[in-house]
Structures are given as structure tokens and as C-alpha cells.
Amino acid sequence: MTMSRRSLAGAALALCLAAAACGSGDTATPSPAAASDTDLKAALEAGGTIKVWAWEPTLKQVAAGFQAKYPKVQVELVNAGTGNDQYTALQNAVKAGSGVPDVAQLEYYALPQFALAKGVTDLSAFGAGQLDGTFTPGPWNAVRSAQGVHGLPMDSGPMALFYNKEVFDKHGIAVPATWEEYLAAAKKLHEADPKAYITNDTGDAGFTTSMIWQAGGKPYKVDGTKVGIDFAADPGTQKFAAAWQQLVSGKLVAPISSWSDEWYKGLGDGTIATLVIGAWMPANLESGVKAGAGKWRVAPMPQWEAGGKASAENGGSSLAVPEASANKKLAYAFVKYATVEEGVQTRVDAGAFPATTAQLNAPAFTGKEFPYFGGQKVNEVLAASAAQVAAGWSYLPFQVYANSVFNDTVGKAYVDGSTTLLGGLKSWQDASLKYGQEQGFSVQ
């Protein structure tokens, strides 16, 4: 944990607990003072300048397209840091009352924190509540609560199994359809080649929660400022921990951190044979693992029950309008352009994976052949996964903080074996609940 993360979470939650009507649920309630399309059109014709804080590279092209369509509007695109760095800067700007952007990129796990603190605008006032059906279920549910629509999905990360076909063929390993088969494949591969591993893992909060999600887990219970966490009694958590502990205890996963030089090397030389990861991965393999060209393929995520068809989200971001923005109409117009209108195709053409059902179902998208993946129509698998994301998942309203202490708790199960995954999850639960209580939440 760093001081910046604690300051961010503490400040955001203090704002929330002082605000009225904090809560959560499944249905957005449109504001009675909704801005009409005529209002947005008038704002675009009048023009002005909006500041967008985001790190996603394809937004540069989106901003250019938006300005070409609406020449009286200037978009100032600023990279204020990725992830936690930007969230800290955003909260500091809100607290200072100056320098707040008009649009901010917020990952799905971080959005509840800002929504609960009333730091982002309810976009129902601009008609966002009418976009039901525009996006796939995972991202759409991630941006909504009983208080409204807190952002619009920019992309998504439905999970799939990326595997090195050359390695599998060499050792006679079939593509695993279940996690039981995945464990068997891990043992067979490592016995055949002690330098090769089915995958890598040194402990990652996002991966762990996604795996629990796919297993049907619902360890987080959030009702406004009432928060519950229970990994021990959650069936999905138990399924994941029991299976993954076998890989960790059997030293069947490479002790290599993702995104490191060693990780890229392992993906290229076949010593890391699979990744269970989000749909945004193809572009990363193509650009960062050139030695794997033609060797990799994509298959559905292994299932916990034979014949199952459940997936989960791993990653993805929304675009939100901070409550302190002085230019909300222009800001929403940009957000809608980037996530619903022409900007979506701009991003897809640049390699992004969309959250919109129209793009995901388009023949040009699903029928695209990927030379890197041996000509496979990869998007067919990924689009199917997007439609199969398990329902009912929710993040903590202080997930940013919780993720920051994951390696201090669950991470020990990977690094020194001083605890099991279940023991680490219990420690993570205790640390998260303690923090929530300190911030004024009612916890259990």
C-alpha cells in the first residue's frame, strides 16, 4: 500500500459518507431534468474546450474524429497517469476544487468508488439510461447502480484461453475444456519439459477476482455504505482456490510476473504455454511477442462444470464525466461519440475490443482472420465469451485500496508459501474490512 492510494480511497469515501442517498442496485433511475438531444446539439454548435484525462492510445484518433465532426469543440487529451496514478490525481483535483477534467477514463473496478462518493455525474440526465442493450452485459452492469449510470463502457475484457498450439501439439496435449483438464495439462506439460509451464502467476488481484467471478462467486455484498466480504462461505471462491492451489503447490505455474521482460520471453519461446486473460490480449501478443506469430490460438475459457458456458470480465474501462466538470454537455457528447457513435469503430479499427453489441455481432468483426493466430477468426471466440459473462458480480466501493494490498496478503501464497490461497484470501478479507470500517462503512 502507498500513501497516495490510501489518500485517494480515504478522500473519496469521506465524500461519499457525507453525501445523502448512497446506495446500489441494478436499475438506473433517469433524472427528471434530462438534457435533450437538442440541448446537446446546441452545446456542440456553440463550441468550447473540454479536457479528457485518459491513457488509452486509440482515444487520440477518436479525439481527432470528434473535432473534425464538431470543429467548434476543442479536445485537450491529457495522460495524467495510468490507473491508480490518475485516480490519485483526479481525487486531488476534486478535493482542491480546481483542475478537474471534463471526462475521465475509469476502470470498471475503480468506478464504484467515484460513483459512491458522488464524484462522477449521473449520465441518466443525458439519456444514458436509454442505452440498455447497446452494450454487452458485463460492462453495462459495471457502470450502473440504483443511483444512475456513472459512465459509458469504452471497451471490455471477456476472458478466453490463449494457448500455444505448437507446444500443445508437440506434447500431445488437448485443448482443455474444463479446469480439471487444465490441471492435467499443466502436469503433463511440466513432466515432459521441466522448463515449460502451463501459465505464469505471482499473484494478481484482477485475475483472482475474475476467476472467482467465472466460477459463479459473489464474495462481495454491497448495499450503499453496507459492505460484506466472505470468501470462506463463497462457493465460487472455494472452487477457484482448490484448483489453483494445486498449481501453486505443485510448482506448475511459472514464478514470473506478467508484463515483465521474462514474461514476454516465455510467451515467445513456449515456456509459458497459455494465458487466461481478457479479449484485449491479441494486440499485445502481436506487438510484444513477435516470436509467437503463427503459434498461438484462442479457445473458450475452461469451465468449472463440463458443458458449462460461463466467462468473466478481466479489465476494461469506462469514460465518466466528473461532477465538478463545468462543461458537462460537451463532455457527454464526447463520451457518447467515443463509446456509442463513430468513435467505437475508430477504436475497433485500431485494435481495441468493443463493449457494444453492434460491433461484436458485425460479420466484419467476427469474420476477421488473424494471421498471428494462424488465420483463426479469433473474434468469434471472444464475442461469444462477451455474451456469456456470469451475472451478479460486484466490486467493492474501495476496490482500488483492496487491490493495493493483495500482494501483502494473498501474494504470500505465491512468493514464499507461508500461507495457502484460502489463508491469503482470509487475510485480504480482514484487511479490506478493517479499511472499510476505518472509512465509516458498515462492514460484516
C-alpha positions, 0 to 999 in steps of 0.5 A: 500500500502507498500513501497516495492510494490510501489518500485517494480511497480515504478522500473519496469515501469521506465524500461519499459518507457525507453525501445523502442517498448512497446506495446500489442496485441494478436499475438506473433511475433517469433524472427528471431534468434530462438534457435533450438531444437538442440541448446537446446539439446546441452545446456542440454548435456553440463550441468550447474546450473540454479536457479528457484525462485518459491513457488509452492510445486509440482515444487520440484518433477518436479525439481527432474524429470528434473535432473534425465532426464538431470543429467548434469543440476543442479536445485537450487529451491529457495522460495524467497517469495510468490507473491508480496514478490518475485516480490519485490525481483526479481525487486531488483535483476534486478535493482542491476544487480546481483542475478537474477534467471534463471526462475521465477514463475509469476502470470498471473496478475503480468506478464504484468508488467515484460513483459512491462518493458522488464524484462522477455525474449521473449520465441518466440526465443525458439519456444514458439510461436509454442505452440498455442493450447497446452494450454487452452485459458485463460492462453495462452492469459495471457502470450502473447502480440504483443511483444512475449510470456513472459512465459509458463502457469504452471497451471490455475484457471477456476472458478466453484461453490463449494457448500455444498450439505448437507446444500443445501439439508437440506434447500431445496435449488437448485443448482443455475444456474444463479446469480439471483438464487444465490441471492435467495439462499443466502436469503433463506439460511440466513432466515432459519439459521441466522448463515449460509451464502451463501459465505464469502467476505471482499473484494478481488481484484482477485475475483472482477476482475474475476467476472467482467471478467465472466460477459463479462467486459473489464474495462481495455484498454491497448495499450503499455504505453496507459492505460484506466480504466472505470468501470462506462461505463463497462457493465460487471462491472455494472452487477457484482456490482448490484448483489453483492451489494445486498449481501453486503447490505443485510448482506448475505455474511459472514464478514470473510476473506478467508484463515483465521482460521474462514474461514476454520471453516465455510467451515467445519461446513456449515456456509459458504455454497459455494465458487466461486473460481478457479479449484485449490480449491479441494486440499485445501478443502481436506487438510484444511477442513477435516470436509467437506469430503463427503459434498461438490460438484462442479457445473458450475459457475452461469451465468449472462444470463440463458443458458449462458456458460461463466467462468473466470480465478481466479489465476494461474501462469506462469514460465518466464525466466528473461532477465538478466538470463545468462543461458537462454537455460537451463532455457527454457528447464526447463520451457518447461519440467515443463509446456509442457513435463513430468513435467505437469503430475508430477504436475497433479499427485500431485494435481495441475490443468493443463493449457494444453489441453492434460491433461484436455481432458485425460479420466484419468483426467476427469474420476477421482472420488473424494471421498471428493466430494462424488465420483463426477468426479469433473474434468469434471466440471472444464475442461469444465469451462477451455474451456469456459473462456470469451475472451478479458480480460486484466490486467493492466501493474501495476496490482500488485500496483492496487491490493495493494490498493483495500482494501483502496478503494473498501474494504470500501464497505465491512468493514464499508459501507461508500461507495457502490461497484460502489463508491469503484470501482470509487475510485480504478479507480482514484487511479490506474490512478493517479499511472499510470500517476505518472509512465509516462503512458498515462492514460484516 
